[in-house]
Amino acid sequence: MSIPTAQECVDSAIAALESNLLQDVPLYEKSFLRVLAVVLGMNNAELYRFGVKRSKMVLALTASGDDLTILGREYGIVRKPAVKALLQATWGTAAAVTLPKTTVWKSEDNGMYYFQLQDYTFPAGGSYIIQVRAEFPGPDGELENGSFLVTGSPPPNSGPAPTALTSGIVERGADEETDEELRLRILDEIQTVGGGSNLADYRTWAQRTPNVLRADPYTGTAPAVAGDPWNDSIPGERTVFIESTTTYHPDGLADGALLALATDYINYDQETGERQPCLGSTDDTLYVVSIYRTPVTFRVHGLDVDAASILACQADITEAIDTFVRSMRPFILGLDVEVFRNDTLTVTSVSRVVQRVVQAYGGSVGLVEFIISGGATSTSYPMAPGERLKAIVEYVS
């Protein structure tokens, strides 16, 4: 939709005034009619902008913020809230004491405060387990085992050391789901039909997990499990590849804790506790595994731009290529929408990405080629199930 500019709205207001008053609006800037026309025109321009913005907020592809949250609720998709990390720590005492809930701990590693969930009463002597919740949500609240937590107000007779050592993570921290992450789940709900434990159901269940960005469900056993790609599969076997958010892992890889949590979200409704897969589907035939990243080396030949801009241009090309390949996903027939298919890397598609950057610098570029890790130069590369790509860019004169 094309909307008029502010000046066009002012001109339209002047024309309307002249038509209704049957006289010309004076050219003098401070004349009453000209000032009135400017006020009316600016007001109309703002209304046009407001209308365009609101029209975008009703579509899952363009909505954002609270509007996207409300849109998601209409389809039963709730934005994942931020989660504060819950840690387990070991604390020793020389005497029988009560560690009150109001005791505040501070990490020496990240400077964050941690709060107990309850009072703890311990007998004399020994080491005991306490649980503390991070001050702020997100992965930053997680600590390595053995990190020191210090309290400035230890209970009386607790012993000489007002410190505790972290010994595990009970619940991982997570940031609030971003607009793009939520949009992906809403589009999945709109574009697919679940029911009967089909692939759409497995994707929906897995993607409800905190810190999970994308789930790729397949019928059968993955190559990493069976050896031959899918050939040894038996009825009932299912494989779900899990991609984490970039805040959880920069490459989207899922560790054992996240895979275990995703498995729990697949198997059970977290609100009711009811089992979700259809009768007969057991954990013996369910494989929840992490995606993997394949490095792709790109060689850009004959880059010719102004000498003062060469480093900035190379940095922009590298970022553009890496962003492009990281946006690619394997295509799952019957689940993904054909119009959004982007699962085959080609020299042509990468060359277009590079050309757009080089044109912005007013330069030129020659051949662009890519080499899959451990292979030879390719012109086309289809992605395998569970695969993701990342770019290594080289520049050749």
Residue pairs with C-beta under 8 A, 6 or more apart in sequence:
1 52
1 55
3 48
3 49
3 51
3 52
4 12
4 44
4 45
4 48
5 45
6 41
6 42
6 45
7 41
9 40
9 41
9 42
9 44
9 45
9 48
10 37
10 38
10 40
10 41
10 42
11 41
12 41
12 44
13 36
13 37
13 38
13 40
13 41
13 44
14 25
14 33
14 34
14 37
14 41
16 40
17 25
17 33
17 36
17 37
18 24
18 25
21 33
25 31
25 33
25 34
25 37
26 33
26 34
27 34
28 34
29 35
56 62
56 63
57 63
57 64
57 67
57 68
57 71
58 67
58 71
60 68
60 71
60 183
60 186
60 187
60 190
61 183
61 187
63 71
63 183
64 179
65 179
68 79
68 179
68 182
68 183
68 186
69 79
69 182
71 186
72 78
72 79
72 182
72 185
72 186
75 186
75 189
75 190
76 189
77 182
77 185
77 186
77 189
79 176
79 177
79 182
80 174
80 176
80 177
80 181
80 182
80 208
80 210
81 176
81 177
82 137
82 138
82 174
82 175
82 176
83 137
83 171
83 172
83 173
83 174
83 210
84 133
84 134
84 135
84 136
84 137
84 138
84 141
84 173
85 133
85 134
85 138
85 139
85 141
85 142
85 143
85 169
85 171
85 172
85 173
86 117
86 131
86 132
86 133
86 134
86 169
86 170
86 171
87 114
87 131
87 132
87 133
87 134
87 141
87 142
87 143
87 166
87 168
87 169
87 170
88 129
88 130
88 131
88 166
88 167
88 168
88 169
88 170
89 105
89 129
89 130
89 131
89 132
89 149
89 164
89 165
89 166
89 167
90 127
90 128
90 129
90 130
90 164
90 165
90 166
90 167
91 99
91 127
91 128
91 129
91 130
91 163
91 164
91 165
92 126
92 127
92 128
92 159
92 161
93 122
93 124
93 125
93 126
93 128
93 158
93 159
94 124
94 125
94 157
94 158
94 159
94 160
95 124
95 125
95 157
95 158
95 159
96 122
96 123
96 124
96 157
97 121
97 122
97 155
97 156
97 157
97 158
98 119
98 120
98 121
98 122
98 155
99 116
99 119
99 120
99 121
99 122
99 130
99 155
99 158
100 116
100 119
100 155
101 116
101 117
101 118
101 119
102 116
103 116
103 151
103 153
103 154
103 155
104 113
104 114
104 115
104 151
104 152
104 153
105 113
105 114
105 115
105 116
105 132
105 149
105 150
105 151
105 164
106 112
106 113
106 114
106 149
106 150
106 151
106 152
107 113
107 114
107 143
107 147
107 148
107 149
108 147
108 148
108 149
108 150
109 143
109 144
109 147
109 148
110 140
110 141
110 143
112 134
112 135
112 136
112 140
112 141
113 135
114 132
114 133
114 134
114 135
114 141
114 149
115 132
115 133
115 135
116 130
116 131
116 132
116 133
117 131
117 132
117 133
118 131
120 128
120 130
122 128
129 167
130 164
131 170
132 149
134 140
134 141
134 142
134 173
135 141
137 173
137 174
137 175
137 176
138 173
138 174
138 175
138 247
139 172
139 173
139 174
139 175
139 211
139 247
139 248
140 173
141 173
142 169
142 172
142 173
143 166
143 169
144 166
145 165
145 166
145 167
145 168
146 165
146 166
146 167
147 165
147 166
148 163
148 164
148 165
149 163
149 164
149 165
149 166
150 162
150 163
151 162
151 163
151 164
152 162
154 162
169 257
172 210
172 211
172 248
172 257
172 258
172 261
174 210
174 211
174 245
174 247
174 248
175 245
175 247
181 213
181 245
184 207
184 213
184 214
185 204
185 207
188 200
188 203
188 204
188 207
189 204
191 337
192 200
192 203
192 335
193 200
194 200
194 201
194 204
195 201
196 278
197 276
197 277
197 278
197 281
199 217
199 218
199 219
199 332
199 334
199 335
200 335
201 276
202 215
202 217
202 238
202 240
202 266
203 215
203 216
203 217
203 335
205 265
205 266
205 276
206 212
206 215
206 217
206 240
206 242
206 262
206 265
206 266
206 288
207 213
207 214
207 215
208 265
208 270
209 242
209 258
209 261
209 262
209 265
210 261
211 244
211 245
211 247
211 248
211 258
212 242
212 243
212 244
212 245
212 254
212 258
212 262
212 265
213 243
213 244
213 245
213 246
213 252
214 242
214 243
214 252
214 291
214 329
215 240
215 241
215 242
215 243
215 262
216 240
216 241
216 243
216 291
216 329
216 330
216 332
216 385
216 386
217 238
217 239
217 240
217 241
217 332
217 335
218 230
218 238
218 239
218 240
218 241
218 332
218 385
219 233
219 237
219 238
220 230
220 233
220 237
220 238
220 239
221 230
221 232
221 233
221 234
221 237
221 239
221 287
222 230
222 239
222 241
222 287
222 289
222 385
222 386
223 229
223 230
223 384
223 385
224 289
224 386
225 239
225 287
225 289
226 232
226 233
229 384
229 385
234 285
236 280
236 281
236 282
236 285
237 285
237 286
237 287
238 281
238 285
238 286
238 287
239 287
239 288
239 289
239 385
239 386
240 262
240 266
240 286
240 287
240 288
240 289
241 289
241 290
241 291
241 385
241 386
242 254
242 258
242 259
242 262
242 288
242 289
242 290
242 291
243 252
243 254
243 290
243 291
243 388
244 252
244 253
244 254
244 258
244 290
245 252
246 252
248 254
248 258
249 255
251 293
251 388
251 390
252 291
252 293
252 388
253 290
253 291
253 292
253 293
254 262
254 290
254 291
255 290
259 288
259 289
259 290
262 288
263 283
263 286
263 288
266 276
266 277
266 286
266 288
267 275
267 276
267 277
267 283
267 286
268 274
268 275
268 276
269 275
269 276
277 286
289 386
290 386
291 386
291 387
291 388
292 386
292 387
292 388
293 388
293 389
293 390
294 372
294 373
294 387
294 388
294 389
294 390
295 373
295 389
295 390
295 391
295 392
296 325
296 345
296 370
296 371
296 372
296 373
296 381
296 389
296 390
296 391
296 392
297 370
297 371
297 373
297 392
297 393
297 394
298 321
298 350
298 368
298 369
298 370
298 391
298 392
298 393
298 394
299 367
299 368
299 369
299 370
299 371
299 394
299 395
299 396
300 317
300 354
300 365
300 368
300 393
300 394
300 395
300 396
301 365
301 366
301 367
301 368
301 369
301 396
301 397
302 364
302 365
302 366
302 367
302 396
302 397
303 310
303 313
303 314
303 317
303 358
303 363
303 365
303 366
303 395
304 363
304 364
304 365
305 313
305 358
305 361
305 362
305 363
305 364
306 361
306 362
306 363
309 361
309 363
312 361
313 357
313 358
313 361
313 363
314 393
314 395
316 357
316 360
316 361
317 354
317 357
317 358
317 393
318 391
318 393
320 353
320 354
320 356
320 357
321 350
321 353
321 354
321 391
321 393
322 390
322 391
322 393
324 349
324 350
324 353
324 391
325 345
325 389
325 390
325 391
326 388
326 389
326 390
326 391
327 342
328 342
328 343
328 345
328 383
328 388
328 389
329 336
329 342
329 343
329 383
329 388
330 343
330 383
330 384
330 385
330 386
330 387
331 341
331 342
331 343
331 383
343 382
343 383
344 380
344 381
344 382
344 383
345 370
345 380
345 381
345 383
345 389
346 379
346 380
346 381
347 368
347 369
347 370
347 378
347 379
347 380
350 368
350 370
351 368
354 365
354 368
355 365
358 364
358 365
369 377
370 377
370 378
370 381
371 377
371 378
372 378
372 381
383 389
